[in-house]
Amino acid sequence: MPDTIRCAVIGYGPMHNFGWAHCAWIDHTPELELVGVCDIDSERTEAAKADWPGIETWSSTEDLLARDDIHLVSIVTPHFTHCRIAVEALQAGKHVVVEKAMCLNVAEATAMIEAAGAAGRTLAVHHNRRHDGNFRRIKQLVDDGEIGEVFQIDLQAGGYGDPEHGWYTQKARGGGAFYFWGPHAVDWVLALVGEKMTGVTGFFHKLVWDHLDIEDQVRALIRFESGCVADVMFSHINAAPRPLWRILGTEGAIIDAGAGATKGYEHVVSTPPQGSVKLIRVSDRGRKREEIEVANLGNDWDSYWQDLADHLLRGAPVPVSGHDGRRTIAVFETAEKSSRTGRTEPVPYEDG
């Protein structure tokens, strides 16, 4: 690899500012160079040029991928396009970062992983929300043993309201209700627990929003080798939401409402610490109890991109590999299968 990795972003849609954010993180990383943006919509490439003067733009991935001087592409397009674009980019000799959700199913994830292996190129999944300040603090507290052995994790988001939101809420294009916030949640849980999954039990409900074909509420109970259980739920019909995080350990608990902890995401490259989590410690067989507000760490989302540069230039680990991304997709797929069969189902690739 050269001293500087020349990068292009594929997709500059206005939804959630994703394309701008990828450009900003690349531009912020000293050893990455933002060369250009590709989008089929000329209005969006014009917007990209206004935001990033001097960049090149392309209207087709074919034209971009033909460029030998582009080393890495970051894919920021709808979920249903990820596999095709990633495989084409890898076969063209590019390293690939793909926005989460990685793809729609395990078969697509496997095709992407195999394409990266055949090309000898890196496939990384953009789970940079591991760098959220509240998650960083939670993981630190858990890793430091502040609440003893963790045996239950409850992670919940959503509320009650019409979820219609463009292609995100079209099952064939977005993947379903789990594929919006779920990639963050499941990736957090897998990174926090760090064990193999022994099974997933899923509960999918379709009860209210009949004008859409995605689920109204999805829930996955994930069992790990140690016996730890994670309960991950996302809902559009939950009129009484609970805290974002509730983590139970043998010597205490962590509770996080999540409010304001990641303000500014996709509009700035990083932020100072925002918000706090509640640490509960118990001792003397529960007769002593203390509650402490612990300030979150900073949101260092840009660290993902520096980690990626370190991988490409100095052989450091991939920040989030294709295999890591596939595990998250496998949870969604297994939960949906379980919801149909009524049984706990094994997770693909956890045993090999």
C-alpha positions in Angstrom: 0.0 0.0 0.0 1.1 3.6 -0.6 1.6 6.0 2.3 -1.8 7.5 1.8 -5.0 5.5 1.1 -7.1 7.1 -1.6 -10.8 6.7 -0.9 -14.1 7.2 -2.6 -17.6 7.2 -1.1 -20.4 5.4 -2.9 -23.7 7.0 -2.0 -24.4 10.6 -1.0 -28.1 10.5 -0.3 -29.6 13.1 2.1 -31.1 10.6 4.5 -29.4 10.8 7.9 -26.4 12.6 6.4 -24.6 9.2 6.1 -22.6 10.1 2.9 -21.4 13.4 4.3 -20.4 11.7 7.5 -18.2 9.1 5.8 -16.6 11.8 3.8 -15.9 13.8 7.0 -14.4 10.9 8.8 -12.2 10.0 5.8 -11.1 13.6 5.4 -10.3 13.9 9.1 -8.0 10.8 9.1 -4.4 11.9 8.1 -3.5 8.8 6.1 -6.8 8.6 4.3 -7.5 10.9 1.3 -11.0 11.7 0.1 -10.8 11.6 -3.7 -14.4 11.6 -4.7 -18.0 10.6 -4.4 -20.2 8.3 -6.6 -24.0 8.7 -6.8 -26.5 8.0 -9.5 -28.3 11.3 -8.7 -26.6 14.3 -10.2 -28.1 16.6 -7.6 -26.3 14.5 -4.9 -23.0 14.6 -6.7 -23.4 18.4 -7.0 -24.1 18.6 -3.3 -21.0 16.5 -2.6 -18.8 18.9 -4.7 -20.3 21.8 -2.8 -19.5 20.2 0.5 -16.0 18.9 -0.5 -14.5 21.3 -3.1 -12.0 19.7 -5.4 -13.2 16.1 -5.2 -14.1 14.1 -8.3 -17.6 12.6 -8.8 -18.9 9.6 -10.8 -22.4 8.7 -11.7 -21.7 4.9 -12.0 -19.8 2.5 -9.9 -18.4 1.0 -13.1 -16.6 4.3 -13.8 -15.3 4.6 -10.3 -14.1 1.0 -9.9 -12.2 1.2 -13.2 -9.9 3.7 -11.5 -6.6 2.0 -10.5 -5.7 4.9 -8.2 -8.6 4.4 -5.9 -7.6 2.0 -3.1 -10.7 1.9 -0.9 -14.4 2.5 -1.3 -17.0 3.2 1.4 -20.5 2.0 0.5 -23.2 4.2 1.9 -26.2 2.9 -0.1 -29.5 1.1 0.8 -29.0 -2.3 2.4 -30.3 -4.3 -0.6 -27.4 -3.0 -2.8 -24.6 -3.7 -0.4 -23.7 -7.2 -1.4 -23.6 -6.5 -5.2 -21.6 -3.3 -4.9 -19.2 -4.8 -2.3 -18.5 -7.9 -4.4 -17.9 -5.8 -7.6 -15.6 -3.5 -5.7 -13.6 -6.3 -4.2 -13.3 -8.0 -7.5 -12.0 -4.7 -8.9 -9.2 -4.8 -6.3 -10.6 -2.3 -3.9 -10.7 -2.5 -0.1 -14.3 -2.1 1.1 -16.0 -0.4 4.0 -19.7 -1.2 4.0 -22.3 0.7 6.1 -24.4 -1.3 8.5 -26.6 -3.3 8.1 -23.9 -5.2 6.3 -26.4 -6.8 3.9 -29.8 -8.6 4.0 -28.9 -12.2 4.9 -26.2 -14.6 5.8 -25.8 -15.9 2.2 -25.0 -12.3 1.1 -22.6 -11.8 3.9 -20.8 -15.0 3.1 -20.5 -14.0 -0.6 -19.0 -10.7 0.5 -16.5 -12.5 2.8 -15.5 -15.0 0.1 -15.0 -12.2 -2.5 -12.7 -10.4 -0.1 -10.7 -13.6 0.5 -10.4 -14.3 -3.2 -9.3 -10.8 -4.0 -6.9 -10.5 -1.0 -8.6 -7.3 0.0 -10.1 -6.0 3.3 -13.8 -6.1 4.0 -14.8 -4.0 7.0 -18.3 -3.3 8.3 -19.0 0.2 9.6 -20.0 -0.6 13.1 -18.4 2.6 14.4 -21.1 3.0 17.0 -18.8 0.8 19.2 -17.2 4.2 19.7 -20.3 5.8 21.3 -19.3 7.3 24.6 -22.0 5.5 26.6 -21.1 2.1 25.1 -17.4 2.7 25.7 -18.1 3.5 29.3 -20.4 0.5 29.8 -17.8 -1.8 28.3 -15.1 -0.4 30.5 -17.2 -0.9 33.6 -18.1 -4.5 32.6 -14.5 -5.3 31.6 -13.2 -3.9 34.9 -15.6 -6.2 36.9 -17.5 -3.4 38.5 -20.8 -5.4 38.5 -19.3 -8.9 38.8 -20.3 -11.6 36.3 -22.8 -10.3 33.8 -25.7 -12.7 33.3 -28.4 -10.6 31.7 -28.4 -7.7 29.2 -31.6 -5.9 28.3 -31.3 -3.5 25.3 -34.4 -1.8 24.0 -35.3 1.1 21.6 -38.3 2.4 19.7 -41.7 3.6 20.8 -45.2 3.9 19.5 -45.8 5.5 16.1 -46.1 5.0 12.3 -42.6 3.8 11.3 -42.8 4.6 7.5 -39.3 5.8 6.5 -38.6 5.2 2.9 -36.7 2.1 1.8 -35.8 1.3 5.5 -39.4 0.2 6.0 -39.7 -1.9 2.8 -38.9 -5.5 3.7 -37.2 -6.4 0.5 -35.0 -3.3 0.4 -34.3 -2.6 4.1 -34.5 -6.2 5.6 -37.1 -5.6 8.2 -37.6 -3.8 11.5 -34.4 -5.3 13.0 -32.2 -3.8 10.3 -32.7 -0.1 11.3 -31.4 0.1 14.9 -30.7 -3.5 15.4 -27.3 -3.5 13.8 -26.0 -1.2 16.5 -27.7 -3.1 19.3 -26.6 -6.6 18.3 -23.1 -5.6 17.5 -22.9 -3.9 20.9 -24.0 -7.0 22.7 -21.6 -9.3 20.7 -18.7 -7.0 21.4 -19.7 -6.7 25.1 -20.1 -10.4 25.8 -17.3 -11.7 23.6 -18.5 -15.3 23.6 -20.0 -17.7 21.1 -23.8 -17.8 20.9 -25.5 -21.1 21.6 -28.9 -20.1 20.3 -31.4 -17.4 19.5 -35.1 -17.2 20.2 -37.1 -14.7 18.2 -40.4 -13.0 18.6 -41.8 -11.0 15.7 -45.1 -9.2 15.8 -47.2 -7.7 13.0 -50.3 -6.1 14.6 -50.9 -2.5 13.8 -49.1 -0.8 10.8 -50.8 -2.7 7.9 -49.7 -0.2 5.2 -46.1 -1.5 5.6 -44.6 -5.0 5.2 -42.0 -4.8 7.9 -42.6 -6.0 11.4 -44.2 -3.8 14.1 -41.9 -5.3 16.9 -39.0 -7.6 16.8 -37.2 -9.3 19.7 -34.2 -11.6 20.0 -33.2 -13.5 23.1 -29.5 -14.4 22.6 -28.0 -17.2 24.7 -24.2 -17.3 25.2 -21.8 -20.1 26.2 -21.5 -18.9 29.8 -25.3 -18.8 30.2 -25.5 -15.0 29.8 -28.7 -14.0 28.0 -29.2 -10.8 26.0 -32.7 -9.5 25.3 -32.7 -7.1 22.3 -36.0 -5.5 21.2 -36.9 -2.8 18.7 -40.5 -1.7 18.5 -42.9 0.6 16.8 -45.8 -0.4 19.1 -44.2 0.0 22.5 -46.2 2.6 24.5 -44.1 2.2 27.6 -40.4 2.1 26.7 -37.8 1.0 29.3 -34.2 2.4 29.6 -32.0 1.8 26.6 -29.6 -0.5 28.6 -30.1 -2.6 31.8 -27.2 -4.9 32.5 -27.4 -7.2 35.5 -24.3 -8.7 37.2 -23.7 -10.8 40.3 -22.4 -7.7 42.1 -24.6 -4.9 40.7 -26.1 -3.4 37.6 -25.7 -0.7 35.0 -28.7 1.4 33.7 -28.5 3.8 30.8 -31.4 5.9 29.5 -29.2 6.8 26.5 -30.6 10.3 26.3 -28.2 12.8 24.7 -25.3 10.4 24.9 -24.5 10.6 21.1 -25.8 14.0 20.2 -24.2 15.2 16.9 -23.7 11.7 15.4 -23.2 12.0 11.6 -22.8 15.8 11.8 -19.4 15.9 13.6 -16.5 13.6 13.6 -16.4 13.2 17.4 -17.7 14.8 20.6 -16.5 15.3 24.2 -18.3 13.2 26.8 -22.1 13.6 27.0 -24.4 12.2 29.6 -23.8 9.5 32.1 -24.7 5.9 33.1 -25.9 4.7 36.5 -23.7 2.2 38.2 -25.3 0.2 41.0 -23.0 -1.8 43.3 -24.3 -4.3 45.9 -22.3 -6.0 48.7 -22.8 -7.9 51.9 -25.3 -10.2 50.1 -27.4 -7.2 49.0 -27.6 -5.5 52.4 -25.3 -2.7 51.1 -26.1 -0.8 48.0 -24.6 2.3 46.3 -25.7 4.2 43.2 -23.2 6.3 41.3 -23.6 8.5 38.2 -20.6 7.8 36.0 -19.8 10.2 33.2 -19.7 8.7 29.7 -16.5 8.8 27.7 -16.2 10.8 24.5 -17.8 9.8 21.2 -14.6 9.0 19.2 -16.3 7.8 16.0 -13.3 8.9 14.0 -11.2 6.2 15.8 -12.8 3.6 13.6 -11.2 5.2 10.6 -7.8 5.5 12.2 -8.0 1.9 13.1 -8.8 1.1 9.5 -5.7 3.1 8.4 -3.6 1.2 10.9 -4.9 -2.1 9.5 -4.2 -1.2 5.9 -0.8 0.4 6.5 0.6 -1.4 9.5 -1.2 -4.7 9.8 -3.3 -3.9 12.8 -6.6 -5.8 13.2 -9.6 -4.9 11.0 -11.8 -2.7 13.2 -14.9 -4.7 12.4 -14.4 -7.6 10.0 -16.8 -9.2 7.6 -17.0 -12.2 9.9 -18.0 -9.9 12.7 -20.7 -8.3 10.5 -22.0 -11.7 9.5 -22.6 -12.6 13.1 -25.0 -9.7 13.5 -26.9 -10.5 10.3 -27.1 -14.1 11.5 -28.8 -13.0 14.7 -31.5 -11.3 12.7 -32.0 -14.2 10.3 -32.0 -16.7 13.2 -34.5 -14.7 15.2 -36.9 -14.5 12.3 -36.6 -18.3 11.7 -37.2 -18.9 15.4 -40.3 -16.7 15.4 -41.7 -19.0 12.7 -40.7 -22.4 14.2 -41.4 -21.4 17.9 -38.0 -23.0 18.9 -34.6 -21.7 19.9 -32.5 -22.0 16.8 -28.7 -22.4 16.4 -26.8 -19.5 14.9 -25.0 -20.1 11.5 -21.2 -20.2 11.6 -20.9 -20.1 15.4 -19.3 -23.5 15.5 -17.0 -23.1 12.6 
